[in-house]
Amino acid sequence: MNIEGLSLDHLRVFLAVVQEGSFSETARRFGRAQSAVSYTISTLERQLGVELFARSNYRLTLTDMGTALLPHAVEVVSQADRLKSHASALSGGLEPELSIAVDCFYPISSLALLLRDLHFAYPTVGVNVQVESLTAVAELVLSGSCSIGIVVTSPFIPPALQAYAFEGIQTLPVAGPDHPLARLDEPADDLTLSEHIQIVLTDRTELTKGRDFGVLSPNTWRVSDLGAKHEFLRAGLGWGTMPLHLVADDLACNRLKALATDSLPAPVDLLPVHVVHRADTILGPVAQWSIQRLRSKQSRLRRS
């Protein structure tokens, strides 16, 4: 065993292989050759004196020893990341880039105003925006891919995240004007809703695997893009819930019609909005500024 030869890179590759389930996917993630990833894992196994993965199956699986060592690897990498974050904050230097994950229900116009103010305050700082839905925003922040996130449609916020609440996003169920639900003279009950296709966003993460939220019909079409859902609703392919700011023009021009239902608040429901960051991370000055700006200027941003 040569534990002194361990490096953070070895451990990061180990954790990535666990997440991806294969050397090839890990190589693609890191932009390396598959042989380089395989060599890194073999080197780590020699240094630790244990076999971490069983290679007989189609998909790599952890050995019992690999499973036992996994939480220690996670802790070492997390501690190193916290050390780096703390040192960066103490140095007072600006982050070169603000990475932010944004829920697709959040008004992009409001985000644009925030980023305009950020560019004025910190003109040398770059911006990386990732638009996701459901728990994918939280996952990006948990993984460290994004320093902050704006969460709307996630059914819960993981306890590892620090969250600050905002005024809610207005939402409502809609369908095309020629859809049978749009022609009803009274609110639709659950049985009536279940007879029609509900178009819902699908969760691409493991945080809510096997669980549905806000799904009232057994007949569902699942899409990962809010724009696609919007177009499907306008085409009369089903019904679904949308943020009011995205469908206001459609409602005014009769391209969509608000639905009255027994199960959903009508005509408008409020989804809570939170800005989140990892609770174990000391944020840099740009991320701190952004969170403070969101918390203090949310009402102004939503009115603009």
Protein Blocks (a to p, Z undefined) as FASTA:
>chain_A
ZZklpcfklmmmmmmmmmnopaklmmmmnopafklmmmmmmmmmmmnopafbdckbmbdc
ddfklmmmmmmmmmmmmmmmmmmmmmmmmnopacfbdcddddfkbcfklmmmmmmmmmmm
mmmbccdddddehjllmmmmmnomambdcdfklmbdcfkbccdddddddddddddfkbmk
lmpcbdcdfklmmmpccdddddfbfklgoiaehiabfbdcddfbfklmmmmmmnopaccd
ddfklmmmmmmnopaccdddfkbccfbdcddddddddfkbccdfklmmmmmmmmmmmmmm
mmZZ
